[in-house]
């Protein structure tokens, strides 16, 4: 994975125009940066699952 210099909130704002990522998106961000994958993400339709995993 490439080196990500932005924090999770700045990344979501810059690339997705989302001011506040959901808490689960922040947790997934941390897990991905720790190299803990693959991940299973279970959340309702439209809750931001795709954005959460596009970081990789």
PDB file with one MODEL, atoms N, CA, C and O in Angstrom:
MODEL        1
ATOM      1  N   UNK A   1       0.843  -1.181   0.000  1.00  0.00           N
ATOM      2  CA  UNK A   1       0.000   0.000   0.000  1.00  0.00           C
ATOM      3  C   UNK A   1       0.882   1.236   0.000  1.00  0.00           C
ATOM      4  O   UNK A   1       1.973   1.239   0.571  1.00  0.00           O
ATOM      5  N   UNK A   2       0.399   2.276  -0.642  1.00  0.00           N
ATOM      6  CA  UNK A   2       1.152   3.526  -0.692  1.00  0.00           C
ATOM      7  C   UNK A   2       1.111   4.237   0.653  1.00  0.00           C
ATOM      8  O   UNK A   2       0.233   3.970   1.474  1.00  0.00           O
ATOM      9  N   UNK A   3       2.044   5.126   0.875  1.00  0.00           N
ATOM     10  CA  UNK A   3       2.084   5.905   2.107  1.00  0.00           C
ATOM     11  C   UNK A   3       1.004   6.977   2.057  1.00  0.00           C
ATOM     12  O   UNK A   3       0.984   7.798   1.140  1.00  0.00           O
ATOM     13  N   UNK A   4       0.109   6.973   3.035  1.00  0.00           N
ATOM     14  CA  UNK A   4      -0.980   7.950   3.078  1.00  0.00           C
ATOM     15  C   UNK A   4      -0.610   9.013   4.093  1.00  0.00           C
ATOM     16  O   UNK A   4      -0.468   8.724   5.282  1.00  0.00           O
ATOM     17  N   UNK A   5      -0.452  10.253   3.622  1.00  0.00           N
ATOM     18  CA  UNK A   5      -0.004  11.324   4.506  1.00  0.00           C
ATOM     19  C   UNK A   5      -1.174  12.092   5.133  1.00  0.00           C
ATOM     20  O   UNK A   5      -0.975  12.812   6.112  1.00  0.00           O
ATOM     21  N   UNK A   6      -2.378  11.954   4.593  1.00  0.00           N
ATOM     22  CA  UNK A   6      -3.534  12.639   5.154  1.00  0.00           C
ATOM     23  C   UNK A   6      -4.136  11.812   6.283  1.00  0.00           C
ATOM     24  O   UNK A   6      -4.051  10.584   6.274  1.00  0.00           O
ATOM     25  N   UNK A   7      -4.749  12.493   7.263  1.00  0.00           N
ATOM     26  CA  UNK A   7      -5.494  11.724   8.249  1.00  0.00           C
ATOM     27  C   UNK A   7      -6.847  11.365   7.650  1.00  0.00           C
ATOM     28  O   UNK A   7      -7.219  11.869   6.591  1.00  0.00           O
ATOM     29  N   UNK A   8      -7.571  10.500   8.326  1.00  0.00           N
ATOM     30  CA  UNK A   8      -8.813   9.966   7.778  1.00  0.00           C
ATOM     31  C   UNK A   8      -9.825  11.066   7.459  1.00  0.00           C
ATOM     32  O   UNK A   8     -10.469  11.012   6.411  1.00  0.00           O
ATOM     33  N   UNK A   9      -9.981  12.043   8.316  1.00  0.00           N
ATOM     34  CA  UNK A   9     -10.969  13.101   8.080  1.00  0.00           C
ATOM     35  C   UNK A   9     -10.583  13.977   6.883  1.00  0.00           C
ATOM     36  O   UNK A   9     -11.436  14.328   6.067  1.00  0.00           O
ATOM     37  N   UNK A  10      -9.300  14.327   6.780  1.00  0.00           N
ATOM     38  CA  UNK A  10      -8.841  15.121   5.643  1.00  0.00           C
ATOM     39  C   UNK A  10      -8.981  14.350   4.334  1.00  0.00           C
ATOM     40  O   UNK A  10      -9.351  14.920   3.307  1.00  0.00           O
ATOM     41  N   UNK A  11      -8.685  13.054   4.375  1.00  0.00           N
ATOM     42  CA  UNK A  11      -8.800  12.204   3.188  1.00  0.00           C
ATOM     43  C   UNK A  11     -10.244  12.165   2.694  1.00  0.00           C
ATOM     44  O   UNK A  11     -10.504  12.367   1.508  1.00  0.00           O
ATOM     45  N   UNK A  12     -11.182  11.906   3.603  1.00  0.00           N
ATOM     46  CA  UNK A  12     -12.589  11.850   3.212  1.00  0.00           C
ATOM     47  C   UNK A  12     -13.072  13.188   2.674  1.00  0.00           C
ATOM     48  O   UNK A  12     -13.844  13.228   1.716  1.00  0.00           O
ATOM     49  N   UNK A  13     -12.634  14.267   3.271  1.00  0.00           N
ATOM     50  CA  UNK A  13     -13.038  15.606   2.810  1.00  0.00           C
ATOM     51  C   UNK A  13     -12.481  15.873   1.409  1.00  0.00           C
ATOM     52  O   UNK A  13     -13.208  16.346   0.534  1.00  0.00           O
ATOM     53  N   UNK A  14     -11.206  15.575   1.193  1.00  0.00           N
ATOM     54  CA  UNK A  14     -10.553  15.871  -0.082  1.00  0.00           C
ATOM     55  C   UNK A  14     -11.065  15.000  -1.228  1.00  0.00           C
ATOM     56  O   UNK A  14     -11.346  15.507  -2.315  1.00  0.00           O
ATOM     57  N   UNK A  15     -11.189  13.690  -0.989  1.00  0.00           N
ATOM     58  CA  UNK A  15     -11.496  12.776  -2.088  1.00  0.00           C
ATOM     59  C   UNK A  15     -12.974  12.417  -2.225  1.00  0.00           C
ATOM     60  O   UNK A  15     -13.411  12.035  -3.311  1.00  0.00           O
ATOM     61  N   UNK A  16     -13.747  12.530  -1.154  1.00  0.00           N
ATOM     62  CA  UNK A  16     -15.158  12.149  -1.216  1.00  0.00           C
ATOM     63  C   UNK A  16     -16.106  13.304  -0.883  1.00  0.00           C
ATOM     64  O   UNK A  16     -17.323  13.132  -0.939  1.00  0.00           O
ATOM     65  N   UNK A  17     -15.564  14.481  -0.538  1.00  0.00           N
ATOM     66  CA  UNK A  17     -16.371  15.630  -0.131  1.00  0.00           C
ATOM     67  C   UNK A  17     -17.309  15.265   1.031  1.00  0.00           C
ATOM     68  O   UNK A  17     -18.459  15.701   1.076  1.00  0.00           O
ATOM     69  N   UNK A  18     -16.796  14.460   1.962  1.00  0.00           N
ATOM     70  CA  UNK A  18     -17.527  14.055   3.158  1.00  0.00           C
ATOM     71  C   UNK A  18     -16.858  14.724   4.347  1.00  0.00           C
ATOM     72  O   UNK A  18     -15.678  14.494   4.612  1.00  0.00           O
ATOM     73  N   UNK A  19     -17.614  15.557   5.066  1.00  0.00           N
ATOM     74  CA  UNK A  19     -17.040  16.302   6.185  1.00  0.00           C
ATOM     75  C   UNK A  19     -16.734  15.417   7.395  1.00  0.00           C
ATOM     76  O   UNK A  19     -15.704  15.602   8.044  1.00  0.00           O
ATOM     77  N   UNK A  20     -17.591  14.482   7.701  1.00  0.00           N
ATOM     78  CA  UNK A  20     -17.433  13.625   8.876  1.00  0.00           C
ATOM     79  C   UNK A  20     -17.588  12.167   8.473  1.00  0.00           C
ATOM     80  O   UNK A  20     -18.712  11.725   8.235  1.00  0.00           O
ATOM     81  N   UNK A  21     -16.502  11.402   8.386  1.00  0.00           N
ATOM     82  CA  UNK A  21     -16.668   9.976   8.118  1.00  0.00           C
ATOM     83  C   UNK A  21     -17.368   9.309   9.296  1.00  0.00           C
ATOM     84  O   UNK A  21     -17.274   9.769  10.434  1.00  0.00           O
ATOM     85  N   UNK A  22     -18.069   8.221   9.005  1.00  0.00           N
ATOM     86  CA  UNK A  22     -18.702   7.446  10.065  1.00  0.00           C
ATOM     87  C   UNK A  22     -17.625   6.812  10.945  1.00  0.00           C
ATOM     88  O   UNK A  22     -16.485   6.627  10.521  1.00  0.00           O
ATOM     89  N   UNK A  23     -18.008   6.488  12.166  1.00  0.00           N
ATOM     90  CA  UNK A  23     -17.059   5.883  13.105  1.00  0.00           C
ATOM     91  C   UNK A  23     -16.479   4.585  12.541  1.00  0.00           C
ATOM     92  O   UNK A  23     -15.283   4.333  12.689  1.00  0.00           O
ATOM     93  N   UNK A  24     -17.311   3.756  11.896  1.00  0.00           N
ATOM     94  CA  UNK A  24     -16.797   2.496  11.357  1.00  0.00           C
ATOM     95  C   UNK A  24     -15.806   2.749  10.229  1.00  0.00           C
ATOM     96  O   UNK A  24     -14.883   1.958  10.031  1.00  0.00           O
ATOM     97  N   UNK A  25     -15.983   3.844   9.484  1.00  0.00           N
ATOM     98  CA  UNK A  25     -15.030   4.167   8.426  1.00  0.00           C
ATOM     99  C   UNK A  25     -13.673   4.526   9.020  1.00  0.00           C
ATOM    100  O   UNK A  25     -12.637   4.170   8.460  1.00  0.00           O
ATOM    101  N   UNK A  26     -13.673   5.221  10.136  1.00  0.00           N
ATOM    102  CA  UNK A  26     -12.418   5.551  10.807  1.00  0.00           C
ATOM    103  C   UNK A  26     -11.748   4.299  11.354  1.00  0.00           C
ATOM    104  O   UNK A  26     -10.526   4.168  11.279  1.00  0.00           O
ATOM    105  N   UNK A  27     -12.538   3.377  11.906  1.00  0.00           N
ATOM    106  CA  UNK A  27     -11.968   2.126  12.423  1.00  0.00           C
ATOM    107  C   UNK A  27     -11.366   1.298  11.298  1.00  0.00           C
ATOM    108  O   UNK A  27     -10.291   0.720  11.454  1.00  0.00           O
ATOM    109  N   UNK A  28     -12.064   1.241  10.156  1.00  0.00           N
ATOM    110  CA  UNK A  28     -11.549   0.496   9.006  1.00  0.00           C
ATOM    111  C   UNK A  28     -10.257   1.129   8.511  1.00  0.00           C
ATOM    112  O   UNK A  28      -9.307   0.418   8.181  1.00  0.00           O
ATOM    113  N   UNK A  29     -10.210   2.447   8.458  1.00  0.00           N
ATOM    114  CA  UNK A  29      -8.997   3.177   8.057  1.00  0.00           C
ATOM    115  C   UNK A  29      -7.812   2.718   8.903  1.00  0.00           C
ATOM    116  O   UNK A  29      -6.750   2.384   8.378  1.00  0.00           O
ATOM    117  N   UNK A  30      -8.013   2.705  10.229  1.00  0.00           N
ATOM    118  CA  UNK A  30      -6.935   2.294  11.140  1.00  0.00           C
ATOM    119  C   UNK A  30      -6.520   0.844  10.910  1.00  0.00           C
ATOM    120  O   UNK A  30      -5.329   0.535  10.908  1.00  0.00           O
ATOM    121  N   UNK A  31      -7.485  -0.040  10.716  1.00  0.00           N
ATOM    122  CA  UNK A  31      -7.168  -1.451  10.489  1.00  0.00           C
ATOM    123  C   UNK A  31      -6.397  -1.652   9.187  1.00  0.00           C
ATOM    124  O   UNK A  31      -5.443  -2.429   9.141  1.00  0.00           O
ATOM    125  N   UNK A  32      -6.807  -0.956   8.135  1.00  0.00           N
ATOM    126  CA  UNK A  32      -6.109  -1.076   6.850  1.00  0.00           C
ATOM    127  C   UNK A  32      -4.668  -0.584   6.982  1.00  0.00           C
ATOM    128  O   UNK A  32      -3.745  -1.223   6.478  1.00  0.00           O
ATOM    129  N   UNK A  33      -4.475   0.555   7.664  1.00  0.00           N
ATOM    130  CA  UNK A  33      -3.119   1.078   7.836  1.00  0.00           C
ATOM    131  C   UNK A  33      -2.249   0.156   8.684  1.00  0.00           C
ATOM    132  O   UNK A  33      -1.024   0.173   8.561  1.00  0.00           O
ATOM    133  N   UNK A  34      -2.871  -0.646   9.539  1.00  0.00           N
ATOM    134  CA  UNK A  34      -2.135  -1.620  10.344  1.00  0.00           C
ATOM    135  C   UNK A  34      -1.876  -2.911   9.570  1.00  0.00           C
ATOM    136  O   UNK A  34      -1.216  -3.819  10.076  1.00  0.00           O
ATOM    137  N   UNK A  35      -2.391  -2.992   8.355  1.00  0.00           N
ATOM    138  CA  UNK A  35      -2.197  -4.177   7.529  1.00  0.00           C
ATOM    139  C   UNK A  35      -3.110  -5.325   7.894  1.00  0.00           C
ATOM    140  O   UNK A  35      -2.847  -6.468   7.520  1.00  0.00           O
ATOM    141  N   UNK A  36      -4.172  -5.043   8.612  1.00  0.00           N
ATOM    142  CA  UNK A  36      -5.107  -6.086   9.036  1.00  0.00           C
ATOM    143  C   UNK A  36      -6.207  -6.230   7.997  1.00  0.00           C
ATOM    144  O   UNK A  36      -7.279  -5.639   8.120  1.00  0.00           O
ATOM    145  N   UNK A  37      -5.930  -7.011   6.990  1.00  0.00           N
ATOM    146  CA  UNK A  37      -6.918  -7.292   5.969  1.00  0.00           C
ATOM    147  C   UNK A  37      -6.686  -8.700   5.450  1.00  0.00           C
ATOM    148  O   UNK A  37      -5.572  -9.198   5.616  1.00  0.00           O
ATOM    149  N   UNK A  38      -7.615  -9.364   4.854  1.00  0.00           N
ATOM    150  CA  UNK A  38      -8.881  -8.814   4.370  1.00  0.00           C
ATOM    151  C   UNK A  38      -9.846  -8.528   5.519  1.00  0.00           C
ATOM    152  O   UNK A  38      -9.742  -9.094   6.607  1.00  0.00           O
ATOM    153  N   UNK A  39     -10.781  -7.632   5.237  1.00  0.00           N
ATOM    154  CA  UNK A  39     -11.801  -7.242   6.200  1.00  0.00           C
ATOM    155  C   UNK A  39     -13.178  -7.609   5.658  1.00  0.00           C
ATOM    156  O   UNK A  39     -13.407  -7.603   4.448  1.00  0.00           O
ATOM    157  N   UNK A  40     -14.076  -7.922   6.557  1.00  0.00           N
ATOM    158  CA  UNK A  40     -15.475  -8.104   6.203  1.00  0.00           C
ATOM    159  C   UNK A  40     -16.222  -6.910   6.765  1.00  0.00           C
ATOM    160  O   UNK A  40     -16.220  -6.682   7.975  1.00  0.00           O
ATOM    161  N   UNK A  41     -16.861  -6.145   5.885  1.00  0.00           N
ATOM    162  CA  UNK A  41     -17.578  -4.943   6.298  1.00  0.00           C
ATOM    163  C   UNK A  41     -19.065  -5.204   6.122  1.00  0.00           C
ATOM    164  O   UNK A  41     -19.539  -5.491   5.023  1.00  0.00           O
ATOM    165  N   UNK A  42     -19.787  -5.098   7.226  1.00  0.00           N
ATOM    166  CA  UNK A  42     -21.232  -5.314   7.182  1.00  0.00           C
ATOM    167  C   UNK A  42     -21.917  -4.055   7.712  1.00  0.00           C
ATOM    168  O   UNK A  42     -21.761  -3.689   8.877  1.00  0.00           O
ATOM    169  N   UNK A  43     -22.672  -3.407   6.839  1.00  0.00           N
ATOM    170  CA  UNK A  43     -23.381  -2.183   7.195  1.00  0.00           C
ATOM    171  C   UNK A  43     -24.528  -2.004   6.209  1.00  0.00           C
ATOM    172  O   UNK A  43     -24.509  -2.592   5.128  1.00  0.00           O
ATOM    173  N   UNK A  44     -25.523  -1.202   6.566  1.00  0.00           N
ATOM    174  CA  UNK A  44     -26.678  -1.009   5.679  1.00  0.00           C
ATOM    175  C   UNK A  44     -26.306  -0.371   4.339  1.00  0.00           C
ATOM    176  O   UNK A  44     -25.252   0.249   4.196  1.00  0.00           O
ATOM    177  N   UNK A  45     -27.184  -0.539   3.384  1.00  0.00           N
ATOM    178  CA  UNK A  45     -27.028   0.071   2.066  1.00  0.00           C
ATOM    179  C   UNK A  45     -26.898   1.583   2.221  1.00  0.00           C
ATOM    180  O   UNK A  45     -27.656   2.213   2.959  1.00  0.00           O
ATOM    181  N   UNK A  46     -25.921   2.155   1.509  1.00  0.00           N
ATOM    182  CA  UNK A  46     -25.741   3.601   1.514  1.00  0.00           C
ATOM    183  C   UNK A  46     -25.023   4.155   2.725  1.00  0.00           C
ATOM    184  O   UNK A  46     -25.031   5.364   2.953  1.00  0.00           O
ATOM    185  N   UNK A  47     -24.397   3.279   3.509  1.00  0.00           N
ATOM    186  CA  UNK A  47     -23.753   3.746   4.737  1.00  0.00           C
ATOM    187  C   UNK A  47     -22.272   4.074   4.562  1.00  0.00           C
ATOM    188  O   UNK A  47     -21.631   4.514   5.517  1.00  0.00           O
ATOM    189  N   UNK A  48     -21.712   3.873   3.372  1.00  0.00           N
ATOM    190  CA  UNK A  48     -20.334   4.257   3.128  1.00  0.00           C
ATOM    191  C   UNK A  48     -19.321   3.122   3.128  1.00  0.00           C
ATOM    192  O   UNK A  48     -18.134   3.350   3.358  1.00  0.00           O
ATOM    193  N   UNK A  49     -19.778   1.906   2.872  1.00  0.00           N
ATOM    194  CA  UNK A  49     -18.856   0.763   2.842  1.00  0.00           C
ATOM    195  C   UNK A  49     -17.830   0.918   1.722  1.00  0.00           C
ATOM    196  O   UNK A  49     -16.641   0.674   1.928  1.00  0.00           O
ATOM    197  N   UNK A  50     -18.279   1.318   0.558  1.00  0.00           N
ATOM    198  CA  UNK A  50     -17.371   1.450  -0.581  1.00  0.00           C
ATOM    199  C   UNK A  50     -16.292   2.479  -0.289  1.00  0.00           C
ATOM    200  O   UNK A  50     -15.112   2.217  -0.522  1.00  0.00           O
ATOM    201  N   UNK A  51     -16.672   3.638   0.213  1.00  0.00           N
ATOM    202  CA  UNK A  51     -15.689   4.663   0.545  1.00  0.00           C
ATOM    203  C   UNK A  51     -14.701   4.157   1.589  1.00  0.00           C
ATOM    204  O   UNK A  51     -13.516   4.486   1.547  1.00  0.00           O
ATOM    205  N   UNK A  52     -15.203   3.349   2.531  1.00  0.00           N
ATOM    206  CA  UNK A  52     -14.352   2.855   3.616  1.00  0.00           C
ATOM    207  C   UNK A  52     -13.220   1.972   3.118  1.00  0.00           C
ATOM    208  O   UNK A  52     -12.137   1.961   3.705  1.00  0.00           O
ATOM    209  N   UNK A  53     -13.457   1.232   2.043  1.00  0.00           N
ATOM    210  CA  UNK A  53     -12.425   0.309   1.564  1.00  0.00           C
ATOM    211  C   UNK A  53     -11.667   0.817   0.343  1.00  0.00           C
ATOM    212  O   UNK A  53     -10.693   0.187  -0.070  1.00  0.00           O
ATOM    213  N   UNK A  54     -12.075   1.920  -0.239  1.00  0.00           N
ATOM    214  CA  UNK A  54     -11.366   2.480  -1.400  1.00  0.00           C
ATOM    215  C   UNK A  54      -9.980   3.006  -1.034  1.00  0.00           C
ATOM    216  O   UNK A  54      -9.169   3.285  -1.917  1.00  0.00           O
ATOM    217  N   UNK A  55      -9.713   3.139   0.227  1.00  0.00           N
ATOM    218  CA  UNK A  55      -8.401   3.616   0.672  1.00  0.00           C
ATOM    219  C   UNK A  55      -7.296   2.701   0.175  1.00  0.00           C
ATOM    220  O   UNK A  55      -6.202   3.162  -0.150  1.00  0.00           O
ATOM    221  N   UNK A  56      -7.579   1.393   0.114  1.00  0.00           N
ATOM    222  CA  UNK A  56      -6.558   0.450  -0.319  1.00  0.00           C
ATOM    223  C   UNK A  56      -6.412   0.592  -1.780  1.00  0.00           C
ATOM    224  O   UNK A  56      -5.600  -0.105  -2.389  1.00  0.00           O
TER     225      UNK A  56
ENDMDL
END
